[in-house]
Each structure stands twice: as structure tokens, then as C-alpha cells.
Amino acid sequence: MRTFDLLVPCHFGLEAVLKREIYDLGYEITKVEDGRVTFEGDEEAICRANIFLRTAERVMIQVGRFKATTFEELFQGIKNLPWEEYIPEDGKFWVKKASSINSKLFSPSDIQSIAKKAMVERMKQKYHKEWFKEDGAAYPVRIFLLKDEVTVALDTSGDSLHKRGYRTMTSKAPLTETLAASLIMLTPWRKDRILVDPFCGSGTFPIEAAMIAANVAPGMNRDFTAEEWTNLIDRKLWYECVKEAEDMIDTTVKVDIQGYDIDGDVIKAARENAKRAGVEHMIHFQQRAVADLSHPKKYGFIITNPPYGERLEDKADLPELYTQIGQAYQRLDSWSMFLITSYTDTEKYIGRKADKNRKIYNGMLKTYFYQFLGPKPPKKRN
């Protein structure tokens, strides 16, 4: 089997979680950069990474890296890459996205058109053709410039991997599925501990937690662009990886996962999303305000994404809301609480300083993951 450098982007600040996932799948990591991890893998690794990784945004094959400070250098660099080893004669190829940070070349549209021309020139030479119909499978290319270093990659995923396929209805300020999974995996929560999300919205935290607990692979019910790349990946590999995912599911696992929201329609949507994800029997959803939050058991976890005043008129409600969160948490002595929010007065109104605080970018929005740690439960006697 052929070996590829597989480039996997993730949310800034959550590279360590993705790294652990890749190691757990059995692959060697070759590079870790801000917002992306590179590892070595074969054709099967492309399938398995797309189907099993919970925290990755997409999986890409790195075609090449080089320096370019002029458009001529960009053209020659891309023309020198072995495109014929990846794209067949009838392949449809284009630069889906170009981005540039701290580089002399900064116009995405110019980078895209020059790169396409360079690819066509290479293909002309190798396939001895002047014209390409491009009526076959799609091979989208992504180009990243950072400090004049150009990274060129083929996108195997298509739609971003956060699109698991279960969430058709979302609430006002939803977290992506990949970010929710990453944050859960950053906490010490395990499937034998209670998890409550008092602002569950469309149910992303509870659903992702249930999928982790039941070992449901996040990508097993969706399609990927590279499924059509029969010149690179034997189609039976995709079926084998989905079969591997199906064999690992354990929906009989006993969990206590709860999602609350003050909005009844949102709770209905969350139930529907959980049903599509195949985990509705594992989650208790209920219309309930945070002020009414209580639980008889000890050593549970609150993991949540409370409102943080996206609109100016909502900001006035935040002191009271965060005071209510603090009061509810106080009643749950021995619990741990994890909040992702951009609200800077979080600790002031919760009435306690966080034990840990991590800066995380949710898209372009700078947020903080506040971690209030309760005591560890006593060790179970054998």
C-alpha cells in the first residue's frame, strides 16, 4: 500500500486532543502545528481517519510544500508537484480554498487561478493532452500560505467532518460537533459518571458524549469525496472501515446523560437529533431552567455552552444568568463544571475562580473554557 502525509486540521488550542485520537488509531504523527496535525498513513488510514476521528475538521493528503514569494514561484512550485499520481485524466480538479497568513502572496483568488493553471500545465505534459473534460470524480485542492511557505493538499472529506449527519435543527449559537467532542475529551468525564448540560440547545454536548460512551464512530453515516477516488482507494476499504465501526458499537452501555433547556421547541429538536444519531435512548432531555438544576448524586459533571450575549440587548441579562449558574453549581457540591463562553465576567458572577482556563477559538470568536474542578470520587473497592 502507498504511504501518504495526511494533514488534519482542528480547532486552535485543541491539537493535543486530536494527537491522542490519531495515536489511538495506531498512526505515527510527523508534525504538530497551530490548528493542524500531520501523520503518516496508507489508503486505509484515509478511510479510518474520516470515519473515526471525532475532533478533526477534515482529512487531507499533502501533495507538497515549498517556499514562494512571487506568483512565478507559486506557479512553478505547483507545476512541479506529481499531480498525475493523484488525479486521473478525467478528474475534476480545482482549488476549493486558498488562505494566506503573513505571506507576500495574499490574494486568495489570484492564488487559486494561478494554481489551477499550473496544475493544467503539469497534466498536459503527463497525459499528452491539450484539453481536459473534467467529467470524472471531484478532486478539490486546498492551499495554505504561512510565512511564505505553501502547503498544497487534496481534500478527501468534502463537507467538514463536523457534519455528522444527525443535526438538521440547531439552536441560536450552536457549537460544532467536532468542538463539542474535543471539549468533552479535554475533561476527565468518563461514561460511568453523570453528565448534565443545562443549556443543551440542539443537544450537541449530550449527543457527542453518548456517541463517545457507546463507541459510535462519528463519520459512519455520511459520505466522503474520496469514496469516488477509485484510482487511489479501493472502494471495499470504505465498506471494511464502516464494518469495523459497526462492530465496535455498544448501545447497551449504561449512562446518565441529561440535557436541559428553557425552550421546549429546542428540546424537541434535540430529541430528534439524538434519534438520528442513534443515541436517543441514552439521553434524558427535559425543558428546565438553570435555576432549577439539581441532582441527588455526587461527583457529576456539568459541561455546557451557556449564552454569552451575541447580541447587545442580551448582554444585560448575563450577570443574573451567570449568578444562577453559580448558585446551581454551589448546590451540587463535589461536582465539576466546564463552561465554554466569551463572557469575560464569568468567574465574577459564578462566584468562584476557575481551577483552569483555556483559550479556544470557536470560529473567529475568542472563547474561554472555564474548568471548575470538584473532588475525585473515592476509588471503588474490588
C-alpha positions in Angstrom: 0.0 0.0 0.0 1.1 3.5 -0.7 2.0 5.9 2.2 0.7 9.5 2.4 1.3 12.5 4.6 -2.1 13.1 5.9 -2.9 16.7 7.1 -5.7 17.0 9.6 -6.9 20.5 10.8 -8.6 21.0 14.1 -9.7 23.9 16.4 -6.8 26.1 17.6 -5.8 25.1 21.0 -7.1 21.5 20.7 -4.2 19.9 18.9 -3.3 17.7 21.9 -6.8 16.0 21.8 -6.5 15.3 18.1 -3.0 14.0 18.5 -4.2 11.5 21.1 -7.0 10.3 18.8 -4.6 9.7 16.0 -2.2 7.7 18.2 -5.2 5.7 19.5 -6.0 4.8 15.8 -2.4 3.4 15.6 -0.7 6.0 13.4 2.7 7.9 13.7 2.5 11.7 14.0 5.1 13.6 12.0 4.3 17.2 12.7 2.1 19.3 15.0 1.4 22.9 14.1 -1.2 25.5 15.3 -4.5 24.1 14.3 -3.3 21.0 12.4 -1.6 17.7 12.9 0.2 15.7 10.2 0.6 11.9 10.3 1.7 9.1 8.0 -0.9 6.6 6.7 -1.9 4.4 3.8 -5.2 4.3 1.8 -6.9 2.5 4.7 -5.8 5.3 7.1 -7.6 7.9 4.9 -10.9 5.9 5.3 -10.4 5.3 9.1 -9.4 8.9 9.8 -12.5 10.2 8.1 -14.8 7.7 9.8 -13.3 7.5 13.4 -11.7 10.9 14.2 -14.1 13.0 16.4 -12.1 16.2 16.7 -10.7 16.6 13.1 -12.2 19.2 10.8 -11.2 17.3 7.6 -8.6 14.8 6.3 -6.3 15.9 3.5 -3.5 14.3 1.5 -0.4 16.6 1.5 0.8 16.8 -2.2 3.7 19.1 -1.4 5.3 22.0 0.5 7.6 24.7 -0.9 8.5 28.4 -0.4 7.0 31.1 -2.7 7.3 34.9 -2.5 6.2 35.6 -6.2 3.4 34.3 -8.3 6.0 32.8 -10.7 7.5 30.8 -7.8 4.0 29.7 -6.9 3.3 28.6 -10.5 6.5 26.6 -10.8 6.2 25.1 -7.3 2.7 23.7 -8.1 3.6 22.6 -11.6 6.5 20.6 -10.2 4.1 18.5 -8.0 3.2 15.0 -9.2 -0.5 15.7 -9.9 -0.8 12.7 -12.3 -0.1 10.4 -9.3 -3.4 11.6 -7.7 -5.7 12.9 -10.4 -6.8 10.7 -13.3 -7.2 12.1 -16.8 -11.0 12.6 -16.4 -10.7 14.0 -12.8 -12.4 17.3 -12.0 -9.9 19.4 -10.2 -10.0 23.0 -8.8 -8.6 25.0 -5.9 -11.6 25.0 -3.5 -9.9 27.3 -1.0 -6.7 29.3 -0.6 -5.7 31.1 2.6 -2.7 33.3 3.4 -1.2 34.4 6.7 1.9 36.6 7.0 2.9 35.9 3.4 3.9 38.1 0.4 1.2 36.4 -1.7 -2.1 37.2 -0.1 -4.9 37.3 -2.7 -6.9 34.1 -2.4 -8.5 34.5 -5.9 -5.1 35.0 -7.6 -3.5 32.1 -5.8 -6.5 29.9 -6.9 -6.3 30.8 -10.6 -2.5 30.6 -10.8 -2.5 27.2 -9.1 -5.2 25.8 -11.4 -3.2 26.9 -14.5 -0.1 25.3 -13.1 -1.9 22.1 -12.5 -3.3 22.1 -16.0 0.2 22.6 -17.4 1.5 19.6 -15.5 -1.4 17.4 -16.6 -0.9 18.4 -20.2 2.7 17.3 -20.1 2.0 14.0 -18.4 -1.2 13.0 -20.1 -0.2 14.4 -23.6 -3.5 16.2 -23.9 -4.4 19.9 -24.6 -7.9 19.7 -23.1 -9.4 18.0 -20.1 -13.1 17.3 -19.9 -13.1 17.0 -16.1 -16.2 14.9 -16.1 -15.0 12.3 -13.6 -14.7 12.3 -9.8 -14.0 15.6 -8.0 -10.5 16.3 -6.6 -10.8 19.5 -4.6 -7.5 21.2 -3.7 -6.7 23.4 -0.7 -3.7 25.7 -0.5 -2.4 27.3 2.7 0.3 30.0 2.8 2.0 30.7 6.2 5.1 33.0 6.3 5.7 32.3 2.5 5.6 28.5 2.9 3.0 27.0 0.6 1.2 23.8 1.7 -0.8 22.1 -1.1 -3.3 19.4 -0.2 -6.2 17.3 -1.7 -9.3 17.3 0.4 -10.6 13.7 1.0 -13.5 14.7 3.2 -15.7 17.0 1.2 -18.1 18.6 3.8 -16.3 19.4 7.0 -16.2 16.4 9.4 -18.3 18.3 12.0 -21.3 17.5 9.7 -22.0 14.1 11.2 -25.5 14.0 9.6 -27.6 13.9 12.8 -28.1 17.6 13.3 -30.6 19.1 11.0 -32.1 21.6 13.5 -29.8 23.9 15.5 -30.3 26.4 18.2 -29.2 30.1 18.0 -25.5 29.7 18.8 -24.6 26.1 18.2 -21.2 24.6 18.9 -19.9 22.4 16.1 -19.9 18.7 16.8 -16.1 18.5 16.5 -15.6 21.3 19.0 -18.1 19.7 21.4 -16.4 16.3 21.2 -12.9 18.0 21.7 -14.1 19.8 24.8 -15.7 16.6 26.3 -12.4 14.8 25.7 -10.5 17.6 27.4 -12.3 16.9 30.7 -11.9 13.9 33.0 -15.5 12.8 32.2 -15.9 9.0 31.6 -19.1 7.1 30.7 -19.6 5.8 34.2 -20.0 9.4 35.5 -23.1 11.7 35.3 -23.1 14.4 32.7 -25.6 17.3 32.6 -25.8 20.1 30.1 -28.2 22.8 31.4 -28.1 24.8 28.1 -28.2 21.9 25.8 -29.7 23.7 22.8 -29.8 21.3 19.8 -28.2 18.6 22.1 -24.6 18.6 20.7 -22.8 18.0 24.1 -25.1 15.2 25.3 -25.2 13.5 21.8 -21.4 13.6 21.4 -21.0 12.3 24.9 -23.4 9.4 24.2 -21.6 8.6 20.9 -18.3 8.5 22.8 -19.8 6.3 25.5 -21.4 3.9 23.0 -18.3 3.9 20.7 -20.3 5.2 17.8 -17.9 6.4 15.1 -18.8 10.0 14.1 -18.4 9.5 10.3 -20.0 6.1 9.8 -23.3 7.5 8.4 -22.1 10.1 5.9 -20.3 10.3 2.6 -16.8 11.5 1.7 -15.4 12.9 -1.5 -12.6 10.3 -1.6 -15.1 7.5 -1.9 -15.1 8.3 -5.6 -11.3 8.2 -5.9 -11.1 4.6 -7.1 -7.7 5.3 -8.7 -6.3 5.8 -5.2 -8.5 3.9 -2.7 -10.2 0.6 -3.3 -13.9 1.0 -2.6 -14.0 -2.1 -0.5 -11.7 -0.3 2.1 -14.6 2.1 2.9 -17.0 -0.8 3.4 -14.4 -2.6 5.6 -13.9 0.5 7.8 -17.7 1.0 8.2 -18.0 -2.7 9.2 -15.2 -2.1 11.7 -17.1 0.9 13.1 -20.4 -1.1 13.3 -18.7 -4.0 15.2 -17.4 -1.5 17.8 -20.7 0.0 18.8 -22.1 -0.8 22.3 -25.5 0.7 22.7 -26.2 -1.3 25.8 -23.8 0.8 27.9 -25.4 2.3 31.0 -25.0 6.1 31.2 -26.6 9.1 33.0 -26.5 11.9 30.4 -29.0 14.7 30.7 -29.8 17.8 28.6 -31.9 20.7 29.8 -33.0 23.9 28.0 -35.6 26.6 28.9 -37.0 26.4 25.4 -39.4 23.5 24.7 -39.1 23.6 20.9 -35.3 23.4 21.2 -35.6 20.3 23.4 -37.9 18.7 20.8 -35.2 19.4 18.1 -32.5 17.9 20.4 -34.5 14.7 20.8 -34.9 14.4 17.0 -31.1 15.0 16.6 -30.4 12.3 19.2 -32.7 9.9 17.4 -30.9 10.4 14.1 -27.6 9.8 15.9 -29.0 6.5 17.3 -28.5 7.5 20.9 -31.9 8.9 22.0 -32.3 6.0 24.5 -29.1 7.1 26.3 -30.1 10.8 27.0 -32.8 12.3 29.1 -33.9 15.7 27.7 -36.1 18.0 29.6 -37.4 21.6 29.5 -35.9 23.1 32.6 -34.3 26.4 33.6 -30.8 26.5 35.0 -32.1 27.9 38.3 -33.9 24.6 38.8 -30.8 22.5 38.2 -30.3 19.8 40.9 -29.2 16.2 41.1 -29.3 13.7 44.0 -26.0 12.0 43.1 -22.4 13.2 43.7 -19.3 13.5 41.5 -21.2 14.6 38.4 -20.1 16.8 35.5 -21.7 19.9 34.0 -20.4 20.5 30.5 -22.1 23.4 28.8 -22.1 26.3 26.3 -24.2 29.0 28.1 -25.4 32.1 26.3 -22.8 34.8 26.1 -24.7 37.8 24.7 -24.1 37.6 21.0 -26.5 40.5 20.6 -26.1 43.7 22.6 -29.6 43.5 24.1 -28.9 40.1 25.6 -25.8 41.3 27.4 -27.8 42.9 30.1 -29.2 39.5 31.2 -25.8 37.9 31.6 -25.0 38.9 35.2 -28.2 37.4 36.5 -27.9 34.3 34.3 -24.3 33.6 35.4 -25.2 34.2 39.1 -27.9 31.5 38.7 -25.3 29.1 37.1 -23.0 29.8 40.1 -25.8 29.2 42.6 -26.9 25.9 40.9 -23.3 24.7 40.9 -22.9 25.5 44.6 -25.8 23.2 45.4 -24.0 20.4 43.5 -21.1 20.0 45.9 -18.5 17.5 44.7 -19.4 18.2 41.0 -17.1 19.5 38.3 -18.2 22.2 35.9 -16.8 23.1 32.4 -18.1 26.1 30.5 -17.2 27.5 27.1 -18.1 31.2 26.9 -16.7 34.5 25.6 -18.3 36.3 28.6 -15.4 37.9 30.4 -17.2 38.3 33.8 -17.9 34.6 34.1 -15.9 34.0 37.3 -17.2 37.2 38.9 -20.8 36.2 38.7 -20.3 32.4 39.2 -18.6 33.5 42.5 -15.5 31.3 42.1 -12.2 31.4 40.3 -11.8 28.6 37.7 -9.2 26.0 38.5 -8.1 26.1 34.9 -8.9 28.3 32.0 -8.1 27.6 28.3 -8.4 30.0 25.4 -10.1 28.4 22.4 -11.2 29.9 19.1 -14.8 29.0 18.2 -14.6 30.0 14.5 -13.3 33.6 14.7 -14.7 34.1 18.2 -12.2 34.0 21.1 -13.8 32.0 23.9 -12.6 30.6 27.2 -13.1 27.0 28.5 -13.5 27.6 32.3 -12.8 24.4 34.3 -14.1 24.3 37.9 -12.9 21.0 39.4 -14.7 19.1 42.1 -13.1 16.3 44.2 -12.3 12.9 42.7 -14.7 10.2 43.7 -13.3 7.5 46.1 -11.8 4.5 44.4 -14.1 1.6 44.0 -13.2 -1.4 46.1 -12.8 -4.7 44.2 
